[in-house]
Amino acid sequence: MRVLIIDDDEQIRVLLQQMMEWAGFETAVAENGKVAMQLQRQQPADLVITDLIMPEQEGLETISRLKKRYADVKIIAISGGGRIGPDAYLPAALELGADRVFSKPFNVQEVVDSVRELLRPTT
């Protein structure tokens, strides 16, 4: 299973990448939505973890584009919310198709557990 991590904060990208690889997932990372869409076209991920506030192409637009082109992809949105706070953006992420949302700072184990749950085969 492949997880694509999108965040403009390198520390968060590295933290999430290490946690996902430790949990046994293959990973790819991108610093914004534009780069992420290129990676997704080259080698589609099963699940995407995306920040919402980023330069180039922000998370809500990325979620919308991913859901249009890759309807089955699972999405986890994370946000510190910038100046407004995460409550302004996370409900919009759910409306656009995110499967789970987390506010920064998030509990890494909860994110890993959500990834496992979302990628668990349905029988």
Buried (B, 14 or more C-beta within 10 A) or exposed (E): BBBBBBBBBEEBBEBBBEBBEEBEBEBBBBBBBBBBBEBBEEEBBBBBBBBBBBEBBBBBBBBBBBBEEBEEBBBBBBBBBEEEEBEEBBEBBBEBBBBBBBBBEBEBEEBBEBBBEBBEEEE
